[in-house]
Amino acid sequence: MNGTNGTNSLDGRVALVTGAGSGLGRATSRVLSVSGAYVAVSDRDPEAAQETVELIRGEPRRGETEVVDLDVTSPSAVEKTVADLSERFGARFDLLINNAGTDRGSDLVDIDDDQWHDVFGVNVDGPMRLSRAFVRHRLALEDAPTQPVADIVSIASISALTVGAGAAAYNSSKAALLKLTEVMQTEAREREWPVRVSAINPAAMATPMMDQWGLPPERMMDPAIVAELIRFAVTLPEEACLQSAVVMLRNEGYPR
């Protein structure tokens, strides 16, 4: 049964999670799997993705998992991955979690063109291509308008809504991803796509990417908190949508 019936069950649904070799992607893959989904665990590092799969397979109740070797900056790899999952699972492939992200941690004057394009390639171009291919897959289904609503969840950042020095490319790319998500939400509504689009904007999480910032542990969230919000978003009743949400530690406060 499709999880958009307002229950926490994801039985029968198939998810693609990008950047799932660590951090939030790993936590999300686990949460979706223990809720019953078949999870395609993707990462540009297949060994890290395999570690995620092995951790999930230790859970007492879980859906099936597989490793997908996917570099989201490769247009051909994106098309191949979506086409493969579409061919194998058809309408059941109805969850896309755009989680893969990267950062160069540089001021604008210090970053070079290649570093800038790498950040935007992972954080913006990858989600755009994946979402485009995913929506095309859903629209190509037989009786597409009558199919249960599918879900795209893109992981932006609180950095999309705030400004800070030292992360010019990251902040800009996450703002672009948030705007892209808003565009998709509008097109989904006005073009009547059978797709629901959500954005999650987490504050600092205890993930490998955050290590460079040197934040104290008490200021960083467990990625499992955000993963639970993702599960909530994709199990809402079809008539509802978590359009854009900020999630942070209760005592941390919104940065200004």
C-alpha positions in Angstrom: 0.0 0.0 0.0 1.3 3.5 -0.8 2.6 5.3 2.2 0.8 8.5 1.2 -2.3 7.1 3.0 -1.2 8.9 6.1 0.4 5.9 7.8 4.0 5.4 8.7 4.2 2.3 6.5 6.3 2.4 3.3 5.6 -1.2 2.4 5.7 -1.7 -1.4 7.4 1.6 -2.1 10.9 1.8 -3.7 13.2 4.7 -2.8 16.4 6.1 -4.3 18.5 7.9 -1.7 21.6 9.8 -2.9 24.7 10.5 -0.8 23.7 7.5 1.3 27.2 6.3 2.2 27.3 8.3 5.5 25.5 10.9 7.5 22.0 11.9 6.7 21.8 9.7 3.6 22.7 6.6 5.7 20.2 7.6 8.5 17.5 8.2 5.9 18.1 4.9 4.1 17.8 3.1 7.5 14.5 4.9 8.5 12.9 4.2 5.1 14.0 0.6 5.1 12.7 -0.2 8.6 9.4 1.4 7.5 9.2 -1.2 4.8 10.6 0.5 1.7 12.9 -1.1 -0.8 15.9 1.3 -0.7 18.4 1.8 -3.5 21.4 3.1 -1.5 23.5 5.3 -3.8 26.8 7.1 -3.3 29.8 8.0 -5.5 31.7 5.7 -3.1 30.2 2.3 -3.5 32.1 0.9 -0.5 30.5 3.5 1.7 27.1 2.6 0.3 27.8 -1.1 0.9 28.6 -0.3 4.6 25.2 1.4 4.8 23.5 -1.6 3.4 25.3 -3.9 5.8 24.2 -1.8 8.8 20.6 -1.9 7.6 20.7 -5.6 7.1 21.3 -5.9 10.8 17.9 -4.5 11.6 15.2 -6.9 12.8 12.6 -5.5 10.5 13.5 -3.9 7.2 12.8 -3.7 3.5 15.2 -4.9 1.0 18.3 -2.8 0.0 20.8 -2.7 -2.8 23.8 -0.6 -3.6 23.7 1.8 -6.6 27.0 3.2 -7.8 25.9 6.7 -8.7 27.8 10.0 -9.2 25.1 12.6 -9.4 27.3 14.9 -11.4 27.2 12.4 -14.3 24.2 13.0 -16.6 24.5 9.5 -18.1 24.7 7.8 -14.7 21.6 9.7 -13.5 19.6 8.7 -16.6 20.8 5.1 -16.4 20.0 4.8 -12.7 16.5 6.2 -13.0 15.8 4.1 -16.2 16.9 0.9 -14.5 14.8 1.4 -11.4 11.8 2.4 -13.5 12.1 -0.7 -15.7 12.5 -3.0 -12.7 9.9 -1.6 -10.4 7.5 0.5 -12.5 5.1 2.5 -10.4 6.5 1.2 -7.2 9.6 3.4 -7.7 8.0 6.5 -6.2 10.4 7.9 -3.7 13.4 10.1 -4.6 15.6 11.6 -1.8 18.0 14.2 -3.2 20.5 14.1 -0.3 24.0 14.1 -1.9 25.8 17.3 -1.0 29.3 18.7 -0.9 31.1 21.9 0.3 34.5 23.5 -0.3 34.4 25.8 2.8 35.9 28.8 1.1 35.4 32.6 0.9 34.4 33.8 -2.5 37.8 35.3 -3.2 39.5 32.0 -2.4 37.4 29.5 -4.4 38.4 28.7 -8.0 36.0 27.9 -10.8 36.5 24.2 -10.7 35.6 24.1 -6.9 32.6 26.3 -7.5 31.3 24.1 -10.3 31.9 21.0 -8.3 29.7 22.2 -5.5 26.9 23.3 -7.8 27.3 20.1 -9.8 26.5 18.0 -6.7 24.2 20.3 -4.9 22.1 21.7 -7.7 22.7 20.0 -11.1 22.5 16.5 -9.6 19.1 17.0 -7.9 17.8 18.8 -11.1 18.7 15.9 -13.4 17.5 13.3 -11.0 14.2 15.1 -10.4 13.6 15.7 -14.1 14.3 12.0 -14.9 12.1 10.9 -12.0 9.1 13.1 -13.0 9.4 11.9 -16.6 9.3 8.3 -15.3 6.1 9.1 -13.3 4.4 10.9 -16.2 5.3 8.0 -18.6 3.5 5.4 -16.4 0.3 3.9 -17.8 -2.7 5.8 -16.3 -0.2 8.2 -14.7 -2.9 10.7 -13.5 -4.5 7.9 -11.4 -1.3 6.6 -9.9 -0.6 7.3 -6.2 1.3 10.4 -5.6 5.1 10.0 -5.7 7.5 12.0 -3.5 10.6 14.0 -4.1 12.4 15.3 -1.0 15.4 17.6 -1.5 17.8 18.3 1.3 18.7 21.9 1.2 20.0 23.6 4.4 19.4 26.3 6.8 22.3 27.9 5.0 19.8 28.5 2.1 18.0 31.0 4.4 20.9 32.6 6.2 24.2 34.2 5.3 27.6 33.4 6.8 31.2 33.9 5.7 33.4 31.0 4.6 30.9 29.0 2.5 30.2 31.0 -0.6 29.5 28.1 -2.9 27.7 26.0 -0.4 25.3 28.7 0.8 24.6 29.8 -2.8 24.0 26.3 -4.0 21.6 25.4 -1.2 19.7 28.6 -1.9 19.5 27.6 -5.6 18.3 24.1 -4.6 15.6 25.5 -2.4 14.4 27.8 -5.3 14.5 24.8 -7.7 12.3 22.9 -5.2 9.9 25.8 -5.1 9.7 25.8 -8.9 9.0 22.1 -9.0 6.3 22.5 -6.4 4.6 25.1 -8.6 4.9 23.1 -11.7 3.7 20.0 -10.0 0.6 21.9 -8.9 -0.1 23.8 -12.1 0.7 21.0 -14.5 -1.0 18.4 -12.2 2.0 16.1 -11.9 1.3 13.0 -9.7 4.3 14.1 -7.7 4.7 15.8 -4.3 7.8 17.9 -3.8 9.3 18.8 -0.4 12.4 20.6 0.9 14.1 20.0 4.3 16.4 22.7 5.6 18.5 21.2 8.4 20.8 23.1 10.8 24.1 21.6 11.6 24.2 17.8 11.9 26.8 15.4 13.2 28.0 14.3 9.7 31.4 13.9 8.1 30.9 17.0 6.0 30.4 19.1 9.1 33.7 18.0 10.6 35.6 20.9 8.9 33.6 23.5 10.8 34.7 22.4 14.2 31.4 22.9 15.9 31.0 21.4 19.4 29.0 18.2 19.5 26.2 19.7 21.6 25.5 22.1 18.7 24.9 19.4 16.1 21.8 17.3 15.6 21.8 13.5 15.2 21.0 12.9 11.5 18.3 10.4 12.6 16.2 13.4 13.7 16.1 14.8 10.2 15.6 11.3 8.7 12.4 11.0 10.8 11.2 14.3 9.3 11.8 12.9 5.8 9.7 9.9 6.7 7.0 12.1 8.0 7.0 14.1 4.7 6.6 11.1 2.5 3.9 9.5 4.6 1.5 12.4 4.8 -1.9 11.9 3.2 -1.8 12.7 -0.5 -3.7 16.0 -0.1 -1.1 17.4 2.2 2.5 18.5 1.6 5.4 19.5 3.8 6.5 22.3 1.5 9.6 23.5 3.2 10.7 22.9 6.8 13.6 24.1 9.0 14.8 21.6 11.6 17.2 22.4 14.4 18.0 21.7 18.0 15.3 23.3 20.2 17.8 25.3 22.3 20.0 26.4 19.4 17.7 29.1 17.9 17.5 30.4 14.4 20.8 32.0 13.3 20.7 35.7 12.2 
